[in-house]
Amino acid sequence: MSDLAALLPDLSTTSWLLVVLGALIVGFSKTALPGAGTLAAGAFALAMPAKESTAALLLLLILGDMTALWVYRREPDWRTLVRLLPSAMVGVIIGVFFFAAVDDTTVRVTIGVILLALVTLTLVRRAQAARRTAAQAEPSDGPLATRAEQASGSRKGTAATAQGIGYGLLGGFTTMVANAAGPVMSLYLLMMRMPVLTFLGTSAWFFAVINLFKLPFSAGLGLFTAETLAMDALLVPVVLLAAFAGAKVARRISQSVFDKLVLSLTVLAAIGLLIP
């Protein structure tokens, strides 16, 4: 233990509180509210240099991914994952070059603008869908049920595939440059109208694959240090405890509350990235 303490980064008390808070958010977000993960990225970025914080957070995210997989391993929508993962991997590679070429401010502002644009698009589409449903509603349950089934099928057709590719690219890009793909992917899964547990299972599998895919690129950029590894080792119990608590909460939360929390956290994350 003394050897581990000697390797820990020299952080102030405030910075230590921030990284502990970030670790709690990582665990909780992985099993309850995926959109909250960007708040952890913000806490780590405030506590330590930006590039070091990205690497330190990545390792904790992978731990959270493994925990979420254990909890929700039977819950994912495999068709959605097939749509998202290939383009997300391309997005990661694009993000590697972008990360190496620009400064931290540009990264934060770019992602913040993307998130706000996606939230706006999601809300507009929901309003349009609500208007269409109201206009087509009939007294008989039969035609309305049929239209609902057709609408669900269309979401899972060509349009959903194209949207999946676009969101996958954005998710891969944002996760590589700032560990900020949680809100991007949450908006896509929210748009697909997934039940809470399917949402969480699909998110768990997506990030488990993509964060492991990112690992060699982050190592190649020289982002890992002995200090960040030692700090992460100390934070492992914090992540696991928060993940356990999140799993308990997720099974009790209503769909409408879950949807509103995801959208609200995405907006907060975007605003936090835009504030200098």
C-alpha positions in Angstrom: 0.0 0.0 0.0 2.9 2.4 0.7 4.3 1.7 -2.7 0.9 2.6 -4.2 0.8 5.8 -2.2 4.2 6.8 -3.5 3.0 6.5 -7.1 -0.2 8.6 -6.6 -0.3 11.9 -8.5 0.2 15.1 -6.4 -3.3 16.4 -6.3 -4.9 19.0 -4.0 -7.7 18.0 -1.7 -10.3 19.5 -4.0 -8.9 17.6 -6.9 -9.1 14.3 -5.0 -12.7 15.0 -4.2 -13.4 15.7 -7.9 -11.8 12.4 -9.0 -13.7 10.4 -6.3 -16.9 12.1 -7.5 -16.0 11.3 -11.1 -15.5 7.6 -10.1 -18.9 7.5 -8.4 -20.5 9.0 -11.5 -18.7 6.5 -13.7 -20.1 3.5 -11.8 -23.6 4.9 -11.4 -23.9 6.0 -15.1 -22.8 2.6 -16.4 -25.7 0.8 -14.7 -28.3 3.5 -14.4 -27.9 6.7 -16.5 -25.4 6.4 -19.4 -25.8 10.1 -20.3 -24.3 11.1 -17.0 -20.9 9.8 -17.9 -19.8 13.2 -19.4 -20.2 14.7 -16.0 -17.4 12.4 -14.9 -15.2 13.6 -17.7 -15.8 17.1 -16.6 -14.8 16.3 -13.0 -11.6 14.6 -14.0 -10.7 17.4 -16.4 -11.1 19.9 -13.6 -8.9 17.8 -11.3 -5.9 17.1 -13.5 -4.4 18.0 -16.9 -6.8 17.2 -19.8 -4.9 14.5 -21.6 -4.0 12.7 -18.4 -7.6 12.9 -17.2 -8.8 11.3 -20.5 -6.5 8.3 -19.9 -7.3 7.9 -16.2 -11.0 8.0 -16.9 -10.8 5.5 -19.8 -9.5 2.8 -17.5 -12.3 3.4 -15.0 -14.9 3.5 -17.8 -13.7 0.0 -18.9 -14.1 -1.3 -15.3 -17.6 0.2 -15.3 -18.3 -1.4 -18.7 -17.4 -4.8 -17.4 -19.7 -4.4 -14.4 -22.6 -3.2 -16.6 -22.0 -6.2 -18.9 -22.3 -8.5 -15.9 -25.6 -6.9 -14.8 -27.2 -6.4 -18.3 -25.5 -9.1 -20.4 -28.9 -10.6 -21.5 -30.6 -7.3 -22.3 -29.1 -5.8 -25.5 -30.7 -5.1 -28.9 -28.2 -6.9 -31.1 -29.5 -5.4 -34.3 -28.8 -1.9 -33.0 -25.3 -2.9 -32.0 -24.6 -4.2 -35.5 -25.7 -0.8 -36.9 -23.6 1.2 -34.5 -20.3 -0.5 -33.9 -18.6 -0.5 -37.3 -19.1 3.2 -37.9 -18.2 3.9 -34.2 -14.8 2.3 -34.8 -14.3 4.6 -37.8 -15.3 7.5 -35.6 -12.6 6.5 -33.1 -9.9 6.6 -35.7 -11.1 10.0 -36.9 -11.0 11.1 -33.3 -7.4 10.0 -32.9 -6.2 12.3 -35.7 -8.5 15.2 -34.4 -7.2 14.7 -30.8 -3.6 14.9 -32.0 -4.2 18.0 -34.1 -6.3 20.4 -31.9 -6.2 21.9 -28.4 -8.5 21.1 -25.5 -10.7 24.1 -26.0 -11.6 23.2 -29.6 -12.4 19.6 -28.5 -14.7 20.7 -25.8 -16.6 23.3 -27.9 -17.0 21.0 -30.8 -18.5 18.2 -28.7 -20.7 20.7 -26.8 -22.2 22.1 -30.0 -22.8 18.6 -31.4 -24.6 17.5 -28.2 -26.9 20.6 -28.2 -27.7 20.1 -31.9 -28.6 16.4 -31.2 -30.8 17.3 -28.3 -32.6 19.9 -30.4 -33.1 17.4 -33.2 -34.4 14.7 -30.8 -37.0 17.1 -29.3 -38.1 18.3 -32.7 -38.5 14.7 -34.0 -40.5 13.7 -30.9 -42.8 16.7 -31.3 -43.4 15.9 -35.0 -44.1 12.2 -34.2 -46.6 13.3 -31.5 -48.4 15.5 -34.0 -48.5 12.7 -36.6 -49.9 10.3 -34.0 -52.6 12.8 -32.9 -53.6 13.5 -36.5 -53.9 9.8 -37.4 -55.7 8.7 -34.2 -59.0 7.0 -34.7 -61.7 5.7 -32.3 -60.9 2.1 -33.2 -58.0 0.5 -31.5 -57.2 -1.7 -34.5 -55.9 0.8 -37.1 -54.1 2.8 -34.5 -52.3 -0.4 -33.2 -51.4 -1.3 -36.8 -49.9 2.2 -37.5 -47.9 2.0 -34.3 -46.5 -1.4 -35.5 -45.7 0.1 -38.9 -44.0 3.1 -37.3 -41.9 0.8 -35.1 -40.9 -1.3 -38.1 -39.9 1.8 -40.1 -37.6 2.9 -37.2 -35.8 -0.4 -37.6 -35.5 -0.2 -41.3 -33.3 1.8 -43.7 -33.7 5.1 -41.9 -32.7 3.5 -38.6 -29.6 2.0 -40.3 -28.6 5.4 -41.7 -29.1 7.1 -38.4 -27.2 4.4 -36.6 -24.2 4.9 -38.9 -24.3 8.7 -38.3 -24.7 8.4 -34.5 -22.0 5.6 -34.5 -19.5 8.0 -36.2 -20.3 10.8 -33.7 -20.2 8.4 -30.8 -16.8 7.0 -31.8 -15.4 10.5 -32.4 -16.6 12.0 -29.2 -15.5 9.1 -27.0 -12.0 9.1 -28.4 -11.4 12.9 -28.0 -13.2 13.4 -24.6 -14.8 10.3 -23.3 -18.1 12.1 -24.0 -20.0 9.6 -26.2 -22.5 8.7 -23.4 -25.0 11.5 -24.3 -24.6 11.0 -28.1 -25.4 7.3 -27.8 -28.1 7.9 -25.2 -29.9 10.2 -27.6 -29.8 7.5 -30.4 -31.1 4.8 -28.1 -33.7 7.2 -26.7 -34.9 7.9 -30.3 -35.3 4.1 -30.8 -37.8 4.0 -27.9 -36.0 1.2 -26.1 -37.3 0.0 -22.7 -35.0 1.0 -19.8 -33.2 -2.4 -19.4 -32.7 -2.9 -23.2 -31.3 0.7 -23.4 -28.9 -0.1 -20.6 -27.9 -3.5 -22.0 -27.3 -2.1 -25.5 -25.3 0.8 -24.1 -23.2 -1.6 -21.9 -22.2 -3.8 -24.8 -21.5 -0.8 -27.1 -19.2 0.9 -24.7 -17.5 -2.3 -23.6 -16.4 -2.9 -27.2 -15.6 0.7 -28.1 -13.6 1.5 -25.0 -11.5 -1.6 -25.4 -11.0 -0.7 -29.1 -9.8 2.8 -27.9 -7.2 1.4 -25.5 -4.3 0.8 -27.9 -4.8 4.2 -29.6 -4.7 6.0 -26.2 -1.6 4.0 -25.3 0.0 4.9 -28.6 -0.6 8.6 -27.9 1.4 8.2 -24.6 -1.6 9.1 -22.4 -1.0 6.5 -19.6 1.4 7.1 -16.7 2.3 5.2 -13.5 0.5 7.9 -11.5 -2.8 7.5 -13.4 -2.6 3.7 -13.0 -2.0 4.0 -9.3 -4.9 6.5 -8.9 -7.3 4.2 -10.8 -6.3 1.3 -8.7 -7.3 3.3 -5.6 -10.7 4.2 -7.2 -11.7 0.7 -8.2 -13.9 0.1 -5.1 -15.6 3.5 -5.6 -16.7 2.6 -9.2 -17.9 -0.9 -8.1 -20.0 0.5 -5.2 -21.6 3.1 -7.4 -22.3 0.6 -10.2 -24.1 -1.7 -7.7 -26.2 1.2 -6.5 -27.0 2.2 -10.0 -28.2 -1.3 -10.9 -30.6 -1.2 -8.0 -32.0 2.2 -9.0 -32.4 1.3 -12.7 -34.8 -1.5 -12.1 -37.1 0.8 -10.2 -37.1 3.9 -12.4 -40.1 4.6 -14.7 -39.6 5.0 -18.5 -40.8 8.6 -18.6 -38.5 9.7 -15.8 -35.6 7.8 -17.4 -36.1 9.6 -20.7 -36.3 13.0 -19.1 -33.2 12.4 -17.0 -31.2 11.3 -20.1 -32.2 14.5 -22.0 -31.6 16.7 -19.1 -28.1 15.3 -18.4 -27.2 15.6 -22.0 -28.0 19.3 -22.0 -26.1 19.8 -18.8 -23.1 18.0 -20.2 -23.2 20.1 -23.4 -23.4 23.3 -21.5 -20.5 22.2 -19.2 -18.3 21.6 -22.2 -19.1 25.0 -23.7 -18.2 26.9 -20.5 -14.5 27.9 -20.5 
